[in-house]
Amino acid sequence: MLERLQSFFQNLASSRPAGEIAPDDPLIAVAALCIQVMEADGIVLDVETKRLRELLSEQYGLDKAKLDAVLQAGHQAESEAVDYYRFTSDLKRTLDEDQRHQLIGVLWDIVYADGQRNELEDHVVWRVADLLGVSDRERVQQRIDAAARADNPREDDAP
């Protein structure tokens, strides 16, 4: 799982100088969408927040200060957004098809971070996938893969 996510975030980072986070950085849109998924059920658990922080810091190469800046920008962008289109329109132009599929996988990984999913989270991922042009079949496959990863963590991810 971490290799797949690392590849996704490295592809996002490849178009910007190391260590620089611009206001229009795709990572902010990714963070905002992850935050929207985490907040969909009305409960944001520490395990979800921790998982998001791990994914962003390890895979995008952010130190604590930059990670905090990205998450703050993601929270602000998410709170100002009236819909998902603000984020998905930029990401659809920025990401290729495989990267959009990987993003849906990341969102499902956030859903399963707390060990369960609910219909509100399903709805958010469905809408985001639809706006990104990810097929229903691929969205479901990404969900199945994320559920399997959640049930069978890698040995180095286990406590």
C-alpha positions as CSV (number, residue, x, y, z in Angstrom):
1,M,0.0,0.0,0.0
2,L,2.7,2.5,0.9
3,E,4.5,1.9,-2.3
4,R,1.4,2.7,-4.3
5,L,0.7,5.8,-2.3
6,Q,4.4,6.9,-2.5
7,S,4.2,6.6,-6.2
8,F,1.0,8.7,-6.3
9,F,2.4,11.5,-4.2
10,Q,5.8,11.5,-5.9
11,N,4.0,12.0,-9.2
12,L,2.2,14.9,-7.8
13,A,5.4,16.4,-6.5
14,S,7.4,16.0,-9.6
15,S,6.1,19.2,-11.2
16,R,7.2,21.5,-8.4
17,P,10.6,22.4,-6.8
18,A,11.4,20.4,-3.7
19,G,10.1,22.0,-0.5
20,E,7.9,24.5,-2.2
21,I,4.2,24.5,-1.6
22,A,2.2,26.9,-3.8
23,P,-1.4,27.9,-3.1
24,D,-2.5,26.1,-6.2
25,D,-0.5,22.9,-5.4
26,P,-2.5,19.8,-6.2
27,L,-1.6,18.4,-2.8
28,I,-3.9,21.1,-1.2
29,A,-6.8,19.8,-3.2
30,V,-5.9,16.2,-2.3
31,A,-5.7,17.2,1.4
32,A,-9.1,19.0,1.2
33,L,-10.8,16.1,-0.4
34,C,-9.3,13.7,2.2
35,I,-10.6,16.1,4.9
36,Q,-14.0,16.1,3.3
37,V,-14.1,12.3,3.4
38,M,-12.9,12.2,7.0
39,E,-15.7,14.7,8.0
40,A,-18.4,13.1,5.9
41,D,-19.8,11.0,8.8
42,G,-19.6,13.8,11.3
43,I,-16.9,12.2,13.3
44,V,-13.2,12.7,12.7
45,L,-11.2,10.2,14.7
46,D,-7.6,10.6,15.7
47,V,-6.7,7.5,13.7
48,E,-8.0,9.2,10.5
49,T,-6.1,12.4,11.1
50,K,-3.0,10.4,12.0
51,R,-3.3,8.3,8.8
52,L,-3.7,11.4,6.6
53,R,-0.6,13.0,8.3
54,E,1.4,9.9,7.7
55,L,0.4,9.6,4.1
56,L,1.2,13.3,3.4
57,S,4.5,13.5,5.3
58,E,6.0,10.1,4.3
59,Q,4.9,10.1,0.7
60,Y,5.1,13.7,-0.2
61,G,8.3,14.4,1.8
62,L,6.9,17.1,4.0
63,D,8.5,18.1,7.3
64,K,6.3,18.9,10.2
65,A,6.1,22.7,9.4
66,K,5.2,22.1,5.7
67,L,2.8,19.3,6.6
68,D,1.0,21.6,9.0
69,A,0.9,24.3,6.3
70,V,-0.6,21.9,3.7
71,L,-3.2,20.6,6.2
72,Q,-4.1,24.2,7.3
73,A,-4.5,25.2,3.6
74,G,-6.5,22.0,3.0
75,H,-8.8,22.8,5.9
76,Q,-9.2,26.4,4.8
77,A,-9.9,25.4,1.2
78,E,-12.3,22.7,2.3
79,S,-14.2,25.1,4.6
80,E,-14.5,27.7,1.8
81,A,-15.6,25.2,-0.8
82,V,-19.3,24.9,-1.7
83,D,-18.8,21.6,-3.6
84,Y,-16.2,19.1,-4.7
85,Y,-15.9,20.7,-8.2
86,R,-13.4,23.3,-6.9
87,F,-10.9,20.6,-6.2
88,T,-11.8,17.9,-8.8
89,S,-11.7,20.3,-11.7
90,D,-8.1,21.2,-11.1
91,L,-7.1,17.6,-10.3
92,K,-8.8,16.3,-13.4
93,R,-6.6,18.6,-15.5
94,T,-3.5,17.8,-13.5
95,L,-3.7,14.1,-12.9
96,D,-3.6,11.4,-15.6
97,E,-6.1,8.5,-15.5
98,D,-4.0,6.3,-13.3
99,Q,-3.3,9.0,-10.8
100,R,-7.0,9.8,-10.6
101,H,-7.6,6.1,-9.9
102,Q,-4.9,6.2,-7.2
103,L,-6.5,9.2,-5.7
104,I,-9.8,7.3,-5.3
105,G,-7.7,4.6,-3.6
106,V,-6.2,7.1,-1.2
107,L,-9.7,8.4,-0.3
108,W,-10.8,4.8,0.3
109,D,-7.8,4.3,2.5
110,I,-8.8,7.3,4.5
111,V,-12.4,5.9,4.8
112,Y,-11.0,2.6,6.1
113,A,-8.5,4.2,8.5
114,D,-11.0,3.9,11.3
115,G,-11.9,0.3,10.4
116,Q,-15.4,1.0,9.0
117,R,-17.2,2.9,6.3
118,N,-20.6,4.5,6.1
119,E,-23.0,5.7,3.4
120,L,-21.9,9.3,3.8
121,E,-18.3,8.5,3.1
122,D,-19.4,6.3,0.2
123,H,-21.3,9.2,-1.2
124,V,-18.3,11.6,-1.0
125,V,-16.0,9.1,-2.7
126,W,-18.7,8.4,-5.4
127,R,-19.1,12.1,-6.1
128,V,-15.4,12.8,-6.3
129,A,-14.8,9.7,-8.5
130,D,-17.7,10.8,-10.8
131,L,-16.2,14.4,-11.1
132,L,-12.8,13.0,-11.8
133,G,-14.1,10.8,-14.5
134,V,-13.3,7.6,-12.7
135,S,-15.7,4.8,-13.7
136,D,-18.0,3.1,-11.2
137,R,-16.1,-0.2,-11.8
138,E,-12.8,1.4,-11.0
139,R,-14.2,3.1,-7.9
140,V,-15.6,-0.1,-6.6
141,Q,-12.3,-1.9,-7.4
142,Q,-10.4,0.7,-5.4
143,R,-12.8,0.3,-2.5
144,I,-12.3,-3.5,-2.6
145,D,-8.5,-3.1,-2.7
146,A,-8.6,-0.5,0.2
147,A,-10.8,-2.8,2.3
148,A,-8.4,-5.7,1.7
149,R,-5.4,-3.5,2.7
150,A,-7.3,-2.4,5.9
151,D,-8.0,-6.1,6.8
152,N,-4.4,-7.2,6.0
153,P,-1.9,-4.5,6.9
154,R,1.6,-5.0,5.8
155,E,3.9,-6.5,8.5
156,D,5.9,-3.2,8.8
157,D,2.6,-1.3,9.3
158,A,1.5,-3.6,12.1
159,P,2.1,-2.6,15.7
